Structure formats: structure tokens, C-alpha cells
Amino acid sequence: MIHYIVTYANEADSFFDFDYYQKTHLPMGDELLGEFGLVKTTVERCLPDSRGNAPAFACVTRLYFEDRERMTAGFATHGERLRDDIGNYTNVSPVFTLAETL
């Protein structure tokens, strides 16, 4: 299984609207990428460590796909629409990492 990891840094003066992200952006992604083999999506809100230090990331999202080819086709088809929505929930540029579940 292939998964796409999307990380959003926890930067000074950054914001992340989890409500919008969960209620609007993620359902849009599910709808657009479902036909391209999106199996599931997980979202993690990062928390301060035991000493109260701020986390390196505000959010980590994983999108699990059946295979790389269908995932690539999905982002080629709908990636621009999904990227255009980023400013509605954060002012941080996401970092994308492709990974394989072992």
C-alpha cells in the first residue's frame, strides 16, 4: 500500500483551522480521490511534549492508496483544486512525502 504523508510545520505566526480541514477539505479530498484508490485518510493534531515544548508540526495527515499509479492519476486530475483550498485552513506550505507501508 502507498501512502502520501502531508505535514504542516508549526511555525511562528502560523494558523491551522482543524474544523475547516476536517469538515470541508478532507471530505473534498475523499470525494475527488476516492475513484483513484484512496482507501482511508488519517489526521493527527500534534501536541506539545511532556515538557510543554511546541511540536514541530501542527498537523500530519496520511492518505492511503491502493497503488501508486492510481494515486498519481488522482493528483494529476484533482491536485490543483486541492492545493487551491490550502489557504482556507492554513498559511503554512505543506510538505509532501510518498511512502510505502511495509
Helices and strands as residue ranges (DSSP letters): E 2-9, H 18-20, I 21-25, H 26-33, G 34-36, E 38-45, E 57-65, H 68-84, G 86-88, E 95-100
